[in-house]
Amino acid sequence: MIRTILRSHWLHTRRDTVVLGLTFVLPIIFFTIFAIIFGSMGGGGDGIDPLRVIVVDADSTGVSARFAAALEEQDALRVYRAPRPTDEQPEPPPYDREGALAAVRRGHVSAAVILPEGFGDDFGNFTAQGEEVEVIYDAANPLAQHVVSGLLQAAAFRAAPDVLMEQGMGYLDQFGGGLTSEQQAAIDQILPFLRGERDWEELAAESDTPGASDASGGGAVFEGLVRIRSTDARAAGEIEEERRSAIVSYYAAGIGVLFVLFSMAGAGGSLLEEEESGTLERVLVTNTSMTTLLLGKWIFFGLMALLQLVLMFLWGALVFGLDLFTSNHLAGFLVMSVVTAAAASGFGIVLAALCRSRAQLSGISTVVILVMGALGGSMVPGFVMPDFMDTAALFTFNGWALDGYLKVFWYDDPNATVLQSVGALLPQLAVLAGLAAIFFFGARLLARRWETV
């Protein structure tokens, strides 16, 4: 009897592709996504995607140029010196501090490094009175500030070892009793090799001194060769509060959109329930058309999704200090929520029209929504994702919605008018509105199977 029961359950499971997918395929998909994301963080250098960083050389000296070049050689950084060329400006000028600050604020890069005037003169000054290198960072990405600051110190040893040696010998000459003529001659001989003007193999051939060719080793023996001043791109003296607001806005959007999708998938199932009970057929024999029926459901479900988003963000504002009640934020939130709710409502209806039963809808919607949530950034912040995962987010519903909400609450321009703030959302609004239309018309085509001839 047990054998018969086992065989019966196996045959039932094998026929239900949704159950098979939820049992065996979905866990593998999730494992793959999170292994790619977090495996790249903990693996070797080849697995870590570089941080996008702007370098502004306000000093324009040989030393600052060599330091900037050393930063460009860091595998963990992708350095930009000027904006990308456009048709209007094929050769854009290099970034200045204000342009770099604006790029960090808008989320185009993770950080900016400003090499100040006088940097070359003070480079290697161990008296801790030199010019400070400014690191402008975005508090929404807590990793960038510390990673860039550490790499600045590493680059200091590779950028100009000859300058460091001359500075060190200067201090030795000043405070240590001076150098002999032989010592000074040895220093003069090695400087061209430290500057990279000659190859170390030439020195090994010219000198019998063992280990001369190892003098270029760039190991970090000291700490703090570069004095760093960190500047939050948005904080204005309230860094902790701004960082907290950023996290709240991120998860209000990420979690809010994710659960709106689940709600809309469940609401769309009412079509299947009406089909099973015969209610749908009785409605269609009246003067009500399928288009009118779907439009009514789309509007009602959209209003429910809008209410869900409003409650989520109100809770974030009242309990967790989300900065919602400013004119720019409120206007941006409302237009984003309207198009997000409309697209989510269409998503629920088209899924219902695609499926043949409530159980099938539940299984398919769970798979689709969870995968979109993982890829689109609702579960894992985008700044820890590899670059190609950011690209994959562009093919998800919640990826566009999340980008729009972050533009409203985090990457906004405080000096912009309400109209300018809403205008900055046009790409996200256009995509979500287009998805709403595509979902609705797709549902209308699929719903032909319910119409009587």
Secondary structure, DSSP 8 states (H G I E B T S, - for coil): -HHHHHHHHHHHHHH-HHHHIIIIIHHHHHHHHHHHHHHHHHS-GGGS--EEEEEEESS-SHHHHHHHHHHHT-TTEEEESS----SS-SS-----HHHHHHHHHTTSSSEEEEE-TTHHHHTT-TTS-S--EEEEE-TTSHHHHHHHHHHHHHHHHHH-HHHHHHHHHHHHHHHS----HHHHHHHHHHHHHHTTSS-HHHHHHH---TTGGGTT-----SS-SS-EEEEESS-TT-HHHHHHHHHHHHHHHHHHHHHHHHHHHHHHHHHHHHHHHTHHHHHHTTT--HHHHHHHHHHHHHHHHHHHHHHHHHHHHHHH-----SHHHHHHHHHHHHHHHHHHHHHHHHHHHH-SSHHHHHHHHHHHHHHHHHHHTSSS-GGGS-HHHHHHHTTSHHHHHHHHHHHHHTS--TTS-HHHHHHTTHHHHHHHHHHHHHHHHHHHHHGGGGS--
